[in-house]
Amino acid sequence: MSPSQQRLSVFPAFVRVSGRSVVVFGNGDEAYAKARLLRNTDAEIVAYVSAPDADYADWLAAQGIETVHSDFSPDQIRGAVLVFAATGDAALDRTIVTAARAEKIPANAVDQPDFCDFYTPALVNRAPVAIAIGTEGAGPVLAQMIRARIDQMLSPSLGLLARLAAEYRDAAERLVPRGVSRRIFWRRFFSADVASAVDANDIATARRSANALLSTTGRAAGHVWLVGAGPGAEDLLTLRAQRVLMEADAIVYDALVPQAIVDMGRRDAERLSVGKRKNCHSKSQDEINRLLVRLGREGKRVVRLKSGDPLVYGRAGEEMAALRDAGVTYEIVPGITSAFAAAADFELPLTLRGVASSLIFTTGHDLTGDVLPDWASLAISGATIAVYMGRTVAASVAERLMGAGLAPETTVAVIENASRADRRLFHGVLRELPDLEARDDLSGPVMVIIGEAVAGANFKKSEPLSAFKAREREEMSQEVGQEVGMQG
């Protein structure tokens, strides 16, 4: 698309309305909607009505908005800064706009683009911060959908933080050198300890942190977030995880975290791959611990991105201990663990009344030793077992569970790349599970779920495990036939 095709036909701007008159004409829902939008401001709203709907009249009274019961006359718009024509009568709305234009007052007629000098946006209000979304009248529903997403992403305390920043503006200009130092100061103010304290409604601590920032001319203590990136799908990332990614100076991520999620971080953030994946560790755990400590001590805000949830087989305990010992503060941001994503893809109830009331998470390595773990008896009594990194230990898991008494015909669900667009689903029974280890077509992370509750899954989109063996036999038969043919 050429640059000319991407140009807007309107110029986004914010109009000063504080203490100034804004008039709204109309009796029904459209006038009500405009008045509600204007109520986000401290404009002097004047509602011109003839026979207002009951709910609109009640709201006007409750809000203490000046209400004039009168038919339209041109003198009603004089002195206004904005005019809204929402009478439901298209001809009358055009008359109102024409009168406003004669007075050089911007006006808006509902559903008549040619009689709109401006469009009303979908508004995200964190006063004094405001985000307005417009579609030039082409898609009001789309604007509302975008507004809802932005509203969820922004902290409810953002406006309070902005008001606090206004109090420190003069001090920052006096005490913090212009340029890089001042940019660092404000970035820390809006993303570090000050913001965290405001978010917790602890204004006293926020002020102390802001004062400390002033005294160190922008230098602040580092902080580490241990963030669960979820099973892979970007839209399963939590809103909190999205926020801290945008605050981070550095992002330290594992190999299983999709690049699309890493790219959600700030454009100028340092990105460091530590490549933790089975048999492919570019850094040892000790090296990762030292890296996090070093970045924190340098005063950086660090996101440590882990696949799934950091507290489920993520070795977060070792990283937390290293950060504690080094005096670097940290937080946990939970993520959706792969077992839940796999169950969702299969529409599989992990617990089922009268069938399975317990749920076990394991890597399967518990079943490779000589002694059965304590939870094995729960599996025999009907608990659902979610096995992480399940392909490499599938044979051992199946053998030990069957040896302990779990029926060979117990249903199993297998999923590669849970939640992702390239996910693959398989189903079968426990005795077929050892065949997984021989499958070289499974290169992504594999989750195995075992138990009686698995029989309640939706297998319409999954492939039987037995189909792979059948294909192998067919391919082998074809190869033998070709060899025989060549010999003949």
C-alpha positions, 0 to 999 in steps of 0.5 A: 500500500502506498503512503498516500493510501495510508493517510488519514482524512482527519487530523487527531487532536484534543479540544480544550473544553474545560469550563466551556459550553458544549451543547447536545441536541436530542431526546434519545439514545444517540444524544444520551451516548454523546452526553455520557461521553462528554461527562468524561470531561469537565465541560459545561454540558447543555442538553437541549431536549423537547421530550427526552426519553425517561432514562436520559432525563433521569441521568441528566437530572442525576448528573446535574447537567443543565437541561433546556426544554425547547425546540431548536433555534440558532441562538442556542449554539452561540458561545459553544465550543462544540455542537452535537446534533443527535435529534433522530431527525436527519433534516433537523440535524443538518439544520443545526450543523449548518447553523453551527458552521455559520458561527464557525463552531465545529459540529457533529451530526449523527450518522451523517459524515458530510455534516461532521466536522469531527468524529467522536472517538472510542475513549479510554479514560485514565485522566489526565491520560486519554486514548481516543480511537477513531475509524473516521466513521467507518467502523464504530464497533471496531473502535469499541473492540480496540478500546476494550483491548487497550482498556484491559492492558492499561493499569487502572492507576495510570491516571494517578501516576500521571498526576503524580508525575505532574507534581515532579515535573519542575523538580526533574527539570531543576535536578536532572540533566536534560537529555539521556539522564532525564529520559531515564528518570522519566522512564524509571518513574513510569515503569519502576518502583514509583509505578509499582507503589502507585499500582498498590495505592501506596502513595507515600512509598511512591513519593519516597521512590520518586524522591530517591530517583531525583537524588540519584539522577535517574539511576534506580535499583534493578528488578526481575520479573519471572514471567510465564509466557504460556504454552505458545499462543500469543493471545494466551499471554496474561495482561500483566505479562504484556505490561511488564514486557513493555517495561523491560530493559532486557528480556531473557528468554528460553528456546521454547518461547515463540519469537512473536512473544519475545517481540512484544517487548519494548523495541529498544529492549535488550534481548538475550536468548539462553536457549534452554531446551532438552539436549540444547542448552546454550547456557547452564542454569548457573550461568542464567542465574549469574546473568539475571543477577548481573542485569539486576545489579546494573539497575535494569528492569528484566523480564525472564521469559519461561515457557508455560508457568515459571513455577511448573518445571521452570527451575524458578526456585533456583533463580529466585534463590540467586536473586534473593542472595544477591539482594535483587528484587523480583516478582512472579508473573504466572502463565498458563501451563502446557497441561491446561492448554493441551486439555483445552485443545482436546476439550478434555476435562482434567477432573471429572465428577465421579471419575477423577478428582485428582490431578498429577503434574509430572515430567515422567522422570519420576517413573524411570527409577527403581522406586515408584513415587507416592503419587503412583497409587493415585494414578491407579485409583483414577487420578489424571496424570499430565506428563511434561516432556512426555515423548522421551519417557513415554515407554518408561511411564507406560511400563511402570504404570501398567506394572503398578496395575493401571489398565493397558486400555486406559485412554491417553491423549498426546499433543505436540505444540499445545495451543499453537497453530501447528499443534498436532493431536493424537489419542490412543491407549496406555499400551500404545504409548511406548511407540512415541519414543520412536517417532521422529516426526514429533519435534515440538514439545509433547504433553501426554495426559493419561487417565479415565477422565481422558475418555471424555475428550473430543477426539474428532480432531485427533489422529489415532496413535496406531495410525503411525504404526500402520503407516510405517508397516505400509511404507516398509511393505512398499520398500520391500516390494520395490526391492523385490521388483528391482531384483526381478 
